[in-house]
Amino acid sequence: MFKKIKTKLLLWYIGITFIILVGFSYAIIQTFIYQNINTVDTKLLAIAYDIEHDLDKYLSGEGKYFDEEEEFFIQNLDIAIIKKDKDKYSIVLASKPNLLIRTSSEEFATYKMKNSIKRVLYYKAKYYKEFYIQIGTTLEDKINEPINNLKNDIFLLVPLIFILSLFAGYFVISKALRPVNQVIE
């Protein structure tokens, strides 16, 4: 009888510990993903402010290309300056010739493209009311590597914590059931 109670308590302890560890691991990974996306959003907004600051240079023809990739250390930037005339949008200057013009009521949007996920900022210029700045970048290189590193750390730590807590749980259960064991014997 004692072995049966001890085994049941240990199994319950294992189940609850496993659920708690998996829940915390999931929460940590989700929080990390959202923090990385917020970091990308902040950088895109800073780039939009920089482009707006230099908008007169781009519109006059002095600025033929965008140097924001080198300036902000972000790769795979797609940048476009878009002019709105009534309900028609036209590209004034773009980093790529076939850049997709999208209009959205949201400031930030995420799109699944052919083989990548793009995070796009739509920014209406404050000083040039008829112009919009569209900046997009891929999320894979900014999220996958840090997430894989975090997953590796979690996959190493969670089993270690689980095994240590298993031994601790066995010890606590043995100590708690020692008086019951003495009464039964």
Rosetta constraint file for C-alpha pairs under 8 A:
AtomPair CA 1 CA 5 HARMONIC 6.44 0.50
AtomPair CA 2 CA 6 HARMONIC 6.12 0.50
AtomPair CA 2 CA 180 HARMONIC 7.64 0.50
AtomPair CA 2 CA 181 HARMONIC 6.46 0.50
AtomPair CA 2 CA 184 HARMONIC 7.85 0.50
AtomPair CA 3 CA 7 HARMONIC 5.97 0.50
AtomPair CA 4 CA 8 HARMONIC 6.14 0.50
AtomPair CA 5 CA 9 HARMONIC 6.11 0.50
AtomPair CA 6 CA 10 HARMONIC 6.10 0.50
AtomPair CA 6 CA 173 HARMONIC 6.78 0.50
AtomPair CA 6 CA 174 HARMONIC 7.49 0.50
AtomPair CA 6 CA 177 HARMONIC 7.59 0.50
AtomPair CA 7 CA 11 HARMONIC 6.09 0.50
AtomPair CA 8 CA 12 HARMONIC 6.18 0.50
AtomPair CA 9 CA 13 HARMONIC 6.08 0.50
AtomPair CA 9 CA 173 HARMONIC 7.35 0.50
AtomPair CA 10 CA 14 HARMONIC 6.09 0.50
AtomPair CA 10 CA 169 HARMONIC 6.96 0.50
AtomPair CA 10 CA 170 HARMONIC 6.53 0.50
AtomPair CA 10 CA 173 HARMONIC 7.33 0.50
AtomPair CA 11 CA 15 HARMONIC 6.17 0.50
AtomPair CA 12 CA 16 HARMONIC 6.15 0.50
AtomPair CA 13 CA 17 HARMONIC 5.98 0.50
AtomPair CA 13 CA 166 HARMONIC 7.96 0.50
AtomPair CA 13 CA 169 HARMONIC 6.97 0.50
AtomPair CA 14 CA 18 HARMONIC 6.01 0.50
AtomPair CA 14 CA 166 HARMONIC 6.72 0.50
AtomPair CA 15 CA 19 HARMONIC 6.23 0.50
AtomPair CA 16 CA 20 HARMONIC 6.18 0.50
AtomPair CA 17 CA 21 HARMONIC 6.11 0.50
AtomPair CA 17 CA 162 HARMONIC 7.20 0.50
AtomPair CA 17 CA 165 HARMONIC 7.88 0.50
AtomPair CA 18 CA 22 HARMONIC 6.11 0.50
AtomPair CA 18 CA 162 HARMONIC 7.15 0.50
AtomPair CA 19 CA 23 HARMONIC 6.01 0.50
AtomPair CA 20 CA 24 HARMONIC 6.14 0.50
AtomPair CA 21 CA 25 HARMONIC 6.08 0.50
AtomPair CA 21 CA 158 HARMONIC 6.69 0.50
AtomPair CA 21 CA 162 HARMONIC 7.81 0.50
AtomPair CA 22 CA 26 HARMONIC 6.13 0.50
AtomPair CA 23 CA 27 HARMONIC 6.18 0.50
AtomPair CA 24 CA 28 HARMONIC 6.07 0.50
AtomPair CA 25 CA 29 HARMONIC 6.24 0.50
AtomPair CA 25 CA 154 HARMONIC 6.83 0.50
AtomPair CA 26 CA 30 HARMONIC 6.15 0.50
AtomPair CA 27 CA 31 HARMONIC 6.05 0.50
AtomPair CA 28 CA 32 HARMONIC 6.11 0.50
AtomPair CA 29 CA 33 HARMONIC 6.22 0.50
AtomPair CA 29 CA 147 HARMONIC 7.21 0.50
AtomPair CA 29 CA 150 HARMONIC 7.41 0.50
AtomPair CA 29 CA 151 HARMONIC 7.64 0.50
AtomPair CA 30 CA 34 HARMONIC 6.30 0.50
AtomPair CA 31 CA 35 HARMONIC 6.13 0.50
AtomPair CA 32 CA 36 HARMONIC 6.23 0.50
AtomPair CA 32 CA 147 HARMONIC 7.54 0.50
AtomPair CA 33 CA 37 HARMONIC 6.26 0.50
AtomPair CA 33 CA 143 HARMONIC 6.78 0.50
AtomPair CA 33 CA 147 HARMONIC 7.29 0.50
AtomPair CA 34 CA 38 HARMONIC 6.07 0.50
AtomPair CA 35 CA 39 HARMONIC 6.17 0.50
AtomPair CA 36 CA 40 HARMONIC 6.29 0.50
AtomPair CA 36 CA 142 HARMONIC 7.29 0.50
AtomPair CA 36 CA 143 HARMONIC 6.45 0.50
AtomPair CA 37 CA 41 HARMONIC 6.15 0.50
AtomPair CA 37 CA 139 HARMONIC 7.87 0.50
AtomPair CA 37 CA 143 HARMONIC 7.77 0.50
AtomPair CA 38 CA 42 HARMONIC 6.12 0.50
AtomPair CA 39 CA 43 HARMONIC 6.30 0.50
AtomPair CA 40 CA 44 HARMONIC 6.15 0.50
AtomPair CA 40 CA 142 HARMONIC 7.86 0.50
AtomPair CA 41 CA 45 HARMONIC 6.16 0.50
AtomPair CA 41 CA 108 HARMONIC 7.54 0.50
AtomPair CA 41 CA 119 HARMONIC 7.99 0.50
AtomPair CA 41 CA 121 HARMONIC 7.64 0.50
AtomPair CA 42 CA 46 HARMONIC 6.21 0.50
AtomPair CA 43 CA 47 HARMONIC 6.18 0.50
AtomPair CA 43 CA 72 HARMONIC 7.65 0.50
AtomPair CA 44 CA 48 HARMONIC 6.19 0.50
AtomPair CA 44 CA 121 HARMONIC 6.69 0.50
AtomPair CA 44 CA 135 HARMONIC 6.73 0.50
AtomPair CA 44 CA 136 HARMONIC 7.81 0.50
AtomPair CA 45 CA 49 HARMONIC 6.27 0.50
AtomPair CA 45 CA 121 HARMONIC 7.36 0.50
AtomPair CA 46 CA 50 HARMONIC 6.23 0.50
AtomPair CA 47 CA 51 HARMONIC 6.11 0.50
AtomPair CA 47 CA 68 HARMONIC 6.80 0.50
AtomPair CA 47 CA 72 HARMONIC 7.53 0.50
AtomPair CA 48 CA 52 HARMONIC 6.06 0.50
AtomPair CA 48 CA 123 HARMONIC 6.89 0.50
AtomPair CA 48 CA 133 HARMONIC 6.60 0.50
AtomPair CA 48 CA 134 HARMONIC 7.96 0.50
AtomPair CA 48 CA 135 HARMONIC 7.32 0.50
AtomPair CA 49 CA 53 HARMONIC 6.11 0.50
AtomPair CA 50 CA 54 HARMONIC 6.43 0.50
AtomPair CA 51 CA 55 HARMONIC 5.74 0.50
AtomPair CA 51 CA 133 HARMONIC 7.89 0.50
AtomPair CA 52 CA 125 HARMONIC 6.35 0.50
AtomPair CA 52 CA 133 HARMONIC 7.80 0.50
AtomPair CA 54 CA 58 HARMONIC 6.59 0.50
AtomPair CA 55 CA 59 HARMONIC 6.08 0.50
AtomPair CA 56 CA 60 HARMONIC 6.01 0.50
AtomPair CA 57 CA 61 HARMONIC 6.41 0.50
AtomPair CA 57 CA 62 HARMONIC 5.28 0.50
AtomPair CA 57 CA 63 HARMONIC 5.55 0.50
AtomPair CA 58 CA 62 HARMONIC 5.88 0.50
AtomPair CA 58 CA 63 HARMONIC 4.51 0.50
AtomPair CA 58 CA 64 HARMONIC 6.78 0.50
AtomPair CA 58 CA 93 HARMONIC 7.65 0.50
AtomPair CA 59 CA 63 HARMONIC 7.77 0.50
AtomPair CA 59 CA 92 HARMONIC 7.75 0.50
AtomPair CA 65 CA 95 HARMONIC 6.79 0.50
AtomPair CA 66 CA 79 HARMONIC 7.68 0.50
AtomPair CA 66 CA 95 HARMONIC 6.69 0.50
AtomPair CA 67 CA 71 HARMONIC 6.27 0.50
AtomPair CA 68 CA 72 HARMONIC 5.67 0.50
AtomPair CA 68 CA 73 HARMONIC 7.71 0.50
AtomPair CA 68 CA 74 HARMONIC 7.76 0.50
AtomPair CA 69 CA 73 HARMONIC 5.45 0.50
AtomPair CA 69 CA 74 HARMONIC 5.01 0.50
AtomPair CA 69 CA 75 HARMONIC 5.76 0.50
AtomPair CA 69 CA 76 HARMONIC 7.69 0.50
AtomPair CA 69 CA 77 HARMONIC 6.55 0.50
AtomPair CA 70 CA 74 HARMONIC 7.07 0.50
AtomPair CA 75 CA 137 HARMONIC 7.61 0.50
AtomPair CA 76 CA 137 HARMONIC 5.59 0.50
AtomPair CA 76 CA 138 HARMONIC 6.47 0.50
AtomPair CA 77 CA 135 HARMONIC 6.87 0.50
AtomPair CA 77 CA 136 HARMONIC 5.74 0.50
AtomPair CA 77 CA 137 HARMONIC 4.82 0.50
AtomPair CA 77 CA 138 HARMONIC 7.69 0.50
AtomPair CA 78 CA 94 HARMONIC 7.66 0.50
AtomPair CA 78 CA 95 HARMONIC 5.87 0.50
AtomPair CA 78 CA 96 HARMONIC 6.73 0.50
AtomPair CA 78 CA 99 HARMONIC 7.26 0.50
AtomPair CA 78 CA 134 HARMONIC 7.89 0.50
AtomPair CA 78 CA 135 HARMONIC 5.56 0.50
AtomPair CA 78 CA 136 HARMONIC 4.94 0.50
AtomPair CA 78 CA 137 HARMONIC 6.19 0.50
AtomPair CA 79 CA 94 HARMONIC 5.66 0.50
AtomPair CA 79 CA 95 HARMONIC 5.30 0.50
AtomPair CA 79 CA 96 HARMONIC 7.62 0.50
AtomPair CA 79 CA 133 HARMONIC 7.37 0.50
AtomPair CA 79 CA 134 HARMONIC 5.72 0.50
AtomPair CA 79 CA 135 HARMONIC 4.53 0.50
AtomPair CA 79 CA 136 HARMONIC 6.50 0.50
AtomPair CA 80 CA 91 HARMONIC 6.68 0.50
AtomPair CA 80 CA 92 HARMONIC 7.47 0.50
AtomPair CA 80 CA 93 HARMONIC 5.70 0.50
AtomPair CA 80 CA 94 HARMONIC 4.14 0.50
AtomPair CA 80 CA 95 HARMONIC 6.35 0.50
AtomPair CA 80 CA 99 HARMONIC 7.47 0.50
AtomPair CA 80 CA 133 HARMONIC 5.90 0.50
AtomPair CA 80 CA 134 HARMONIC 5.15 0.50
AtomPair CA 80 CA 135 HARMONIC 6.53 0.50
AtomPair CA 81 CA 91 HARMONIC 5.99 0.50
AtomPair CA 81 CA 92 HARMONIC 5.51 0.50
AtomPair CA 81 CA 93 HARMONIC 5.26 0.50
AtomPair CA 81 CA 94 HARMONIC 6.30 0.50
AtomPair CA 81 CA 131 HARMONIC 6.81 0.50
AtomPair CA 81 CA 132 HARMONIC 5.88 0.50
AtomPair CA 81 CA 133 HARMONIC 4.78 0.50
AtomPair CA 81 CA 134 HARMONIC 6.43 0.50
AtomPair CA 82 CA 89 HARMONIC 6.46 0.50
AtomPair CA 82 CA 90 HARMONIC 5.57 0.50
AtomPair CA 82 CA 91 HARMONIC 4.51 0.50
AtomPair CA 82 CA 92 HARMONIC 5.57 0.50
AtomPair CA 82 CA 93 HARMONIC 7.31 0.50
AtomPair CA 82 CA 131 HARMONIC 5.58 0.50
AtomPair CA 82 CA 132 HARMONIC 5.00 0.50
AtomPair CA 82 CA 133 HARMONIC 6.16 0.50
AtomPair CA 82 CA 134 HARMONIC 7.40 0.50
AtomPair CA 83 CA 89 HARMONIC 5.71 0.50
AtomPair CA 83 CA 90 HARMONIC 5.38 0.50
AtomPair CA 83 CA 91 HARMONIC 6.30 0.50
AtomPair CA 83 CA 92 HARMONIC 6.43 0.50
AtomPair CA 83 CA 130 HARMONIC 5.79 0.50
AtomPair CA 83 CA 131 HARMONIC 4.58 0.50
AtomPair CA 83 CA 132 HARMONIC 6.29 0.50
AtomPair CA 84 CA 88 HARMONIC 5.70 0.50
AtomPair CA 84 CA 89 HARMONIC 4.64 0.50
AtomPair CA 84 CA 90 HARMONIC 6.59 0.50
AtomPair CA 84 CA 130 HARMONIC 5.39 0.50
AtomPair CA 84 CA 131 HARMONIC 6.21 0.50
AtomPair CA 84 CA 132 HARMONIC 7.61 0.50
AtomPair CA 85 CA 89 HARMONIC 6.45 0.50
AtomPair CA 85 CA 130 HARMONIC 7.24 0.50
AtomPair CA 91 CA 101 HARMONIC 7.97 0.50
AtomPair CA 94 CA 99 HARMONIC 7.05 0.50
AtomPair CA 95 CA 99 HARMONIC 7.74 0.50
AtomPair CA 101 CA 134 HARMONIC 7.94 0.50
AtomPair CA 103 CA 122 HARMONIC 7.31 0.50
AtomPair CA 104 CA 109 HARMONIC 7.92 0.50
AtomPair CA 104 CA 122 HARMONIC 7.15 0.50
AtomPair CA 106 CA 122 HARMONIC 7.43 0.50
AtomPair CA 107 CA 121 HARMONIC 5.72 0.50
AtomPair CA 107 CA 122 HARMONIC 5.11 0.50
AtomPair CA 107 CA 123 HARMONIC 6.47 0.50
AtomPair CA 108 CA 119 HARMONIC 7.13 0.50
AtomPair CA 108 CA 120 HARMONIC 5.69 0.50
AtomPair CA 108 CA 121 HARMONIC 4.61 0.50
AtomPair CA 108 CA 122 HARMONIC 6.33 0.50
AtomPair CA 109 CA 119 HARMONIC 5.90 0.50
AtomPair CA 109 CA 120 HARMONIC 5.27 0.50
AtomPair CA 109 CA 121 HARMONIC 6.56 0.50
AtomPair CA 110 CA 117 HARMONIC 6.97 0.50
AtomPair CA 110 CA 118 HARMONIC 5.62 0.50
AtomPair CA 110 CA 119 HARMONIC 4.56 0.50
AtomPair CA 110 CA 120 HARMONIC 6.13 0.50
AtomPair CA 111 CA 117 HARMONIC 5.76 0.50
AtomPair CA 111 CA 118 HARMONIC 5.19 0.50
AtomPair CA 111 CA 119 HARMONIC 6.55 0.50
AtomPair CA 111 CA 120 HARMONIC 7.70 0.50
AtomPair CA 112 CA 116 HARMONIC 6.12 0.50
AtomPair CA 112 CA 117 HARMONIC 4.54 0.50
AtomPair CA 112 CA 118 HARMONIC 6.31 0.50
AtomPair CA 113 CA 117 HARMONIC 5.79 0.50
AtomPair CA 113 CA 118 HARMONIC 6.88 0.50
AtomPair CA 116 CA 138 HARMONIC 6.54 0.50
AtomPair CA 116 CA 139 HARMONIC 7.65 0.50
AtomPair CA 116 CA 140 HARMONIC 7.00 0.50
AtomPair CA 117 CA 138 HARMONIC 5.64 0.50
AtomPair CA 117 CA 139 HARMONIC 5.80 0.50
AtomPair CA 117 CA 140 HARMONIC 6.80 0.50
AtomPair CA 118 CA 136 HARMONIC 6.25 0.50
AtomPair CA 118 CA 137 HARMONIC 5.44 0.50
AtomPair CA 118 CA 138 HARMONIC 4.47 0.50
AtomPair CA 118 CA 139 HARMONIC 5.94 0.50
AtomPair CA 119 CA 136 HARMONIC 5.49 0.50
AtomPair CA 119 CA 137 HARMONIC 5.53 0.50
AtomPair CA 119 CA 138 HARMONIC 6.21 0.50
AtomPair CA 119 CA 139 HARMONIC 6.48 0.50
AtomPair CA 120 CA 134 HARMONIC 6.98 0.50
AtomPair CA 120 CA 135 HARMONIC 5.59 0.50
AtomPair CA 120 CA 136 HARMONIC 4.12 0.50
AtomPair CA 120 CA 137 HARMONIC 6.61 0.50
AtomPair CA 121 CA 133 HARMONIC 7.90 0.50
AtomPair CA 121 CA 134 HARMONIC 5.68 0.50
AtomPair CA 121 CA 135 HARMONIC 5.21 0.50
AtomPair CA 121 CA 136 HARMONIC 6.26 0.50
AtomPair CA 122 CA 132 HARMONIC 6.94 0.50
AtomPair CA 122 CA 133 HARMONIC 6.06 0.50
AtomPair CA 122 CA 134 HARMONIC 4.85 0.50
AtomPair CA 122 CA 135 HARMONIC 6.85 0.50
AtomPair CA 123 CA 132 HARMONIC 5.62 0.50
AtomPair CA 123 CA 133 HARMONIC 5.06 0.50
AtomPair CA 123 CA 134 HARMONIC 6.28 0.50
AtomPair CA 124 CA 129 HARMONIC 7.03 0.50
AtomPair CA 124 CA 130 HARMONIC 7.98 0.50
AtomPair CA 124 CA 131 HARMONIC 6.32 0.50
AtomPair CA 124 CA 132 HARMONIC 4.44 0.50
AtomPair CA 124 CA 133 HARMONIC 6.25 0.50
AtomPair CA 125 CA 129 HARMONIC 5.75 0.50
AtomPair CA 125 CA 130 HARMONIC 7.56 0.50
AtomPair CA 125 CA 131 HARMONIC 5.72 0.50
AtomPair CA 125 CA 132 HARMONIC 5.62 0.50
AtomPair CA 125 CA 133 HARMONIC 6.84 0.50
AtomPair CA 138 CA 142 HARMONIC 7.64 0.50
AtomPair CA 139 CA 143 HARMONIC 5.94 0.50
AtomPair CA 139 CA 144 HARMONIC 7.92 0.50
AtomPair CA 140 CA 144 HARMONIC 5.26 0.50
AtomPair CA 140 CA 145 HARMONIC 7.96 0.50
AtomPair CA 141 CA 145 HARMONIC 6.43 0.50
AtomPair CA 142 CA 146 HARMONIC 7.38 0.50
AtomPair CA 143 CA 147 HARMONIC 5.92 0.50
AtomPair CA 144 CA 148 HARMONIC 5.92 0.50
AtomPair CA 145 CA 149 HARMONIC 6.26 0.50
AtomPair CA 146 CA 150 HARMONIC 6.14 0.50
AtomPair CA 147 CA 151 HARMONIC 5.99 0.50
AtomPair CA 148 CA 152 HARMONIC 6.11 0.50
AtomPair CA 149 CA 153 HARMONIC 6.30 0.50
AtomPair CA 150 CA 154 HARMONIC 6.11 0.50
AtomPair CA 151 CA 155 HARMONIC 5.90 0.50
AtomPair CA 152 CA 156 HARMONIC 6.19 0.50
AtomPair CA 153 CA 157 HARMONIC 6.08 0.50
AtomPair CA 154 CA 158 HARMONIC 5.65 0.50
AtomPair CA 155 CA 159 HARMONIC 6.77 0.50
AtomPair CA 156 CA 160 HARMONIC 6.63 0.50
AtomPair CA 157 CA 161 HARMONIC 5.99 0.50
AtomPair CA 158 CA 162 HARMONIC 5.91 0.50
AtomPair CA 159 CA 163 HARMONIC 6.01 0.50
AtomPair CA 160 CA 164 HARMONIC 6.20 0.50
AtomPair CA 161 CA 165 HARMONIC 5.96 0.50
AtomPair CA 162 CA 166 HARMONIC 6.00 0.50
AtomPair CA 163 CA 167 HARMONIC 6.43 0.50
AtomPair CA 164 CA 168 HARMONIC 6.24 0.50
AtomPair CA 165 CA 169 HARMONIC 5.83 0.50
AtomPair CA 166 CA 170 HARMONIC 6.13 0.50
AtomPair CA 167 CA 171 HARMONIC 6.19 0.50
AtomPair CA 168 CA 172 HARMONIC 6.17 0.50
AtomPair CA 169 CA 173 HARMONIC 6.00 0.50
AtomPair CA 170 CA 174 HARMONIC 6.05 0.50
AtomPair CA 171 CA 175 HARMONIC 6.21 0.50
AtomPair CA 172 CA 176 HARMONIC 6.02 0.50
AtomPair CA 173 CA 177 HARMONIC 6.00 0.50
AtomPair CA 174 CA 178 HARMONIC 6.00 0.50
AtomPair CA 177 CA 181 HARMONIC 6.16 0.50
AtomPair CA 178 CA 182 HARMONIC 6.25 0.50
AtomPair CA 179 CA 183 HARMONIC 6.30 0.50
AtomPair CA 180 CA 184 HARMONIC 6.22 0.50
AtomPair CA 181 CA 185 HARMONIC 6.16 0.50
